[in-house]
Amino acid sequence: MSLNKDEKTLGKRQYHIHLSPGDIGDYVLLPGDPARSDRVAKYLEDARLVANNREHRTFTGYYKGVKVSVTSTGMGCPSAAIAAEELINIGAKCLIRIGSSAALQEGIKIGDLMISTASMKNEGTSRFYVPDCFPAVPDFDLTRMLIDTAKDMKDDISGSLYYGINASDDAFYGETEEWIGKLSKLGCLNVEMESSALYTVCHRRKVRGAMISAVSGNIVTGDVIYETENTGLAAGWDDEIRVVLEAIYRFEQENR
């Protein structure tokens, strides 16, 4: 008889993230970089480190009385899907990816904020869950709240706000000029490496998922910073954290 991983892990201490029921809030922010979990924790009240294993670093605290957690996923769809599955196993209800993405349209600048309304699945992880033709879309209500909140906070964020379709790719160094040009012509606003798998897992597990990202560079115009500190991106990270936390608070009030 083959192993049923769902039965082995549901409601128990999780193998990769080293978290148990009660360790997290209903709302979990998902950066890729473990160091960015610490950045989010600075915005939470009574934040405490509850687990730190592999690429998964988790803090839990409160924002305006709402229990919120942050768990880093590492890079790429396989790692993001594992983190999402295990967080859902212990009670997560809303998973919001925060992080970086590269712009695919002219005019979008470093530090601008991108809210995803759908993701083009250029990756292999979601194929283990759904057919290739099945769309990868975030939760409508949660995404609407992110957009509305970001618009309300436009005077408090350093960059511009965009929302639309992004691409999720598997190979950072495999993106050729031809491929980048194709994505741009299709109208994709930006590209990153996790959201399509996150949306797919959330859909299959019947929880809410969404994404907001800060622009790290524009790979169509060549406006990228790889060698030195990207201060514009860092400002975008802080902007997206503040937007997400305020959106969570408003969403919680609206859905009590």
C-alpha positions as CSV (number, residue, x, y, z in Angstrom):
1,M,0.0,0.0,0.0
2,S,1.4,3.4,-1.0
3,L,1.8,6.3,1.5
4,N,-1.0,8.8,1.9
5,K,0.8,12.0,2.7
6,D,-2.4,13.8,3.5
7,E,-3.3,11.4,6.3
8,K,0.3,11.4,7.6
9,T,0.6,15.2,7.8
10,L,-2.8,16.9,8.3
11,G,-3.0,18.6,11.7
12,K,0.4,17.5,12.8
13,R,3.9,19.0,13.0
14,Q,5.0,19.5,9.5
15,Y,8.1,17.9,8.0
16,H,9.7,20.9,6.1
17,I,8.4,24.0,7.8
18,H,8.7,22.5,11.4
19,L,5.4,24.1,12.4
20,S,2.4,22.7,14.3
21,P,-1.3,23.7,14.7
22,G,-1.5,26.9,16.8
23,D,1.9,28.2,15.6
24,I,0.4,30.4,12.9
25,G,-2.4,32.8,12.2
26,D,-5.1,32.4,9.5
27,Y,-3.2,34.9,7.4
28,V,0.4,34.0,6.3
29,L,2.7,36.2,4.2
30,L,5.0,34.3,1.9
31,P,8.3,35.9,0.9
32,G,10.9,33.8,-0.9
33,D,13.9,35.1,1.1
34,P,14.2,33.9,4.7
35,A,15.7,37.3,5.6
36,R,12.6,39.0,4.4
37,S,10.6,37.2,7.1
38,D,12.6,39.3,9.6
39,R,11.7,42.4,7.7
40,V,8.0,41.6,7.9
41,A,8.3,40.8,11.6
42,K,9.4,44.3,12.3
43,Y,5.9,45.5,11.3
44,L,4.1,43.1,13.7
45,E,3.4,43.5,17.4
46,D,4.7,40.8,19.8
47,A,6.4,39.0,16.9
48,R,8.2,35.8,17.8
49,L,10.3,33.4,15.8
50,V,8.4,30.1,15.9
51,A,10.4,28.0,13.4
52,N,13.5,28.1,11.2
53,N,14.3,25.1,9.1
54,R,15.8,24.9,5.6
55,E,14.5,27.9,3.6
56,H,11.4,28.2,5.8
57,R,11.7,30.9,8.5
58,T,8.5,31.7,10.4
59,F,7.4,34.5,12.7
60,T,4.0,35.0,14.2
61,G,2.7,38.3,15.7
62,Y,-0.2,40.7,15.4
63,Y,-1.3,43.6,13.3
64,K,-4.0,45.7,14.7
65,G,-5.2,42.7,16.7
66,V,-5.2,40.3,13.8
67,K,-2.9,37.2,14.2
68,V,-0.5,37.2,11.2
69,S,2.4,34.9,10.3
70,V,5.2,35.1,7.8
71,T,6.9,32.0,6.3
72,S,9.6,32.2,3.7
73,T,9.2,29.7,0.9
74,G,12.6,29.7,-0.8
75,M,12.8,30.1,-4.6
76,G,10.7,28.4,-7.2
77,C,7.3,26.6,-7.5
78,P,8.3,23.3,-5.9
79,S,9.4,24.9,-2.6
80,A,6.5,27.3,-2.6
81,A,4.0,24.5,-3.1
82,I,5.5,22.5,-0.2
83,A,5.3,25.5,2.1
84,A,1.7,26.2,1.0
85,E,0.6,22.6,1.5
86,E,2.1,22.4,5.0
87,L,0.8,25.7,6.1
88,I,-2.7,24.7,5.0
89,N,-2.3,21.4,6.9
90,I,-2.0,23.3,10.2
91,G,-4.8,25.8,9.6
92,A,-3.7,28.6,7.2
93,K,-6.7,30.2,5.5
94,C,-5.2,33.0,3.4
95,L,-1.7,32.8,1.8
96,I,-0.3,36.0,0.3
97,R,3.0,35.8,-1.6
98,I,5.1,39.0,-1.2
99,G,8.4,39.4,-2.9
100,S,10.1,40.6,-6.1
101,S,9.4,40.3,-9.8
102,A,10.8,41.6,-13.0
103,A,8.8,44.0,-15.2
104,L,7.9,43.0,-18.7
105,Q,6.4,46.3,-20.0
106,E,8.0,49.6,-20.7
107,G,7.3,52.3,-18.1
108,I,7.3,50.1,-15.1
109,K,10.1,51.1,-12.7
110,I,12.1,49.5,-9.9
111,G,10.2,49.7,-6.7
112,D,6.7,49.8,-8.3
113,L,4.1,47.4,-6.9
114,M,2.5,44.7,-9.0
115,I,-0.7,42.9,-7.9
116,S,-1.4,39.6,-9.8
117,T,-4.8,38.9,-11.2
118,A,-3.7,35.7,-12.9
119,S,-0.5,33.8,-13.6
120,M,0.8,32.2,-16.8
121,K,2.0,28.7,-15.8
122,N,5.4,28.3,-17.3
123,E,6.4,25.7,-14.7
124,G,6.1,22.0,-13.9
125,T,4.8,21.9,-10.4
126,S,1.2,22.7,-11.1
127,R,1.0,19.9,-13.6
128,F,1.0,17.4,-10.7
129,Y,-2.2,19.1,-9.5
130,V,-4.2,20.2,-12.6
131,P,-4.1,19.9,-16.4
132,D,-2.0,22.4,-18.3
133,C,-5.2,24.1,-19.6
134,F,-6.5,24.8,-16.1
135,P,-6.0,28.5,-15.2
136,A,-3.9,29.7,-12.2
137,V,-5.8,32.6,-10.6
138,P,-5.7,34.2,-7.2
139,D,-8.7,34.6,-4.9
140,F,-10.9,37.4,-6.2
141,D,-12.0,38.9,-2.9
142,L,-8.5,38.9,-1.4
143,T,-7.0,40.4,-4.6
144,R,-9.7,43.1,-4.8
145,M,-8.8,44.0,-1.2
146,L,-5.1,44.3,-2.0
147,I,-5.9,46.5,-5.0
148,D,-8.3,48.7,-3.1
149,T,-6.0,49.1,-0.2
150,A,-3.0,49.9,-2.4
151,K,-5.0,52.6,-4.1
152,D,-6.1,54.1,-0.8
153,M,-2.4,54.2,0.3
154,K,-1.0,55.6,-3.0
155,D,0.2,58.7,-1.3
156,D,2.2,56.6,1.2
157,I,4.0,54.3,-1.3
158,S,7.1,55.3,-3.2
159,G,6.3,53.8,-6.6
160,S,3.3,53.3,-8.9
161,L,0.7,50.5,-8.7
162,Y,0.0,48.0,-11.5
163,Y,-2.3,45.0,-11.6
164,G,-2.8,42.3,-14.2
165,I,-1.4,39.0,-15.5
166,N,2.0,37.8,-14.6
167,A,4.1,34.9,-15.7
168,S,5.6,32.2,-13.4
169,D,8.8,30.7,-14.9
170,D,11.0,27.8,-13.8
171,A,14.4,28.9,-15.0
172,F,15.8,32.3,-14.0
173,Y,18.8,31.9,-16.3
174,G,16.9,30.2,-19.0
175,E,14.8,33.2,-20.0
176,T,16.1,34.2,-23.4
177,E,15.6,37.5,-25.1
178,E,13.1,35.8,-27.4
179,W,11.2,34.4,-24.5
180,I,11.1,37.7,-22.6
181,G,9.9,39.4,-25.8
182,K,7.1,36.8,-26.2
183,L,5.9,37.3,-22.6
184,S,5.9,41.1,-23.1
185,K,3.9,40.9,-26.4
186,L,1.4,38.6,-24.7
187,G,0.7,41.4,-22.2
188,C,2.2,39.9,-19.1
189,L,3.2,42.7,-16.8
190,N,5.9,40.9,-14.8
191,V,7.6,37.5,-14.2
192,E,8.5,35.7,-11.0
193,M,8.8,32.0,-10.0
194,E,6.2,31.0,-7.4
195,S,2.6,32.4,-7.9
196,S,1.1,29.9,-10.3
197,A,1.9,26.9,-8.0
198,L,0.6,28.9,-5.0
199,Y,-2.7,29.6,-6.7
200,T,-3.1,26.0,-7.8
201,V,-2.4,24.6,-4.4
202,C,-4.8,27.1,-2.8
203,H,-7.5,26.3,-5.3
204,R,-7.2,22.5,-4.7
205,R,-7.1,23.0,-0.9
206,K,-10.0,25.5,-0.9
207,V,-8.1,28.4,0.8
208,R,-7.5,31.9,-0.5
209,G,-4.3,32.9,-2.3
210,A,-2.9,36.2,-3.7
211,M,0.3,38.0,-4.6
212,I,1.8,41.4,-4.5
213,S,5.4,42.0,-5.6
214,A,7.9,44.8,-5.8
215,V,9.7,45.4,-9.1
216,S,13.4,44.4,-8.9
217,G,14.2,45.5,-12.5
218,N,12.8,45.8,-16.0
219,I,14.1,43.1,-18.2
220,V,12.5,44.6,-21.4
221,T,14.3,48.0,-21.0
222,G,17.4,46.6,-19.3
223,D,16.9,48.7,-16.2
224,V,18.3,46.1,-13.8
225,I,20.6,46.1,-10.7
226,Y,22.4,42.9,-10.0
227,E,25.8,44.0,-8.7
228,T,25.0,46.5,-6.0
229,E,22.3,47.1,-3.4
230,N,19.0,47.8,-5.0
231,T,17.6,50.6,-2.7
232,G,14.5,51.1,-4.9
233,L,13.6,47.5,-4.5
234,A,14.1,47.6,-0.8
235,A,11.6,50.6,-0.6
236,G,9.2,48.5,-2.6
237,W,9.5,45.6,-0.2
238,D,8.5,47.9,2.7
239,D,5.6,49.4,0.7
240,E,4.2,46.0,-0.1
241,I,4.5,44.8,3.5
242,R,2.5,47.8,4.7
243,V,-0.1,47.4,2.0
244,V,-0.6,43.6,2.7
245,L,-0.9,44.1,6.4
246,E,-3.4,46.8,6.1
247,A,-5.4,44.8,3.5
248,I,-5.4,41.8,5.9
249,Y,-6.8,44.0,8.7
250,R,-9.6,45.4,6.4
251,F,-10.3,41.9,5.0
252,E,-10.7,40.5,8.5
253,Q,-13.1,43.3,9.4
254,E,-15.1,42.8,6.3
255,N,-15.4,39.0,6.8
256,R,-16.0,38.6,10.5
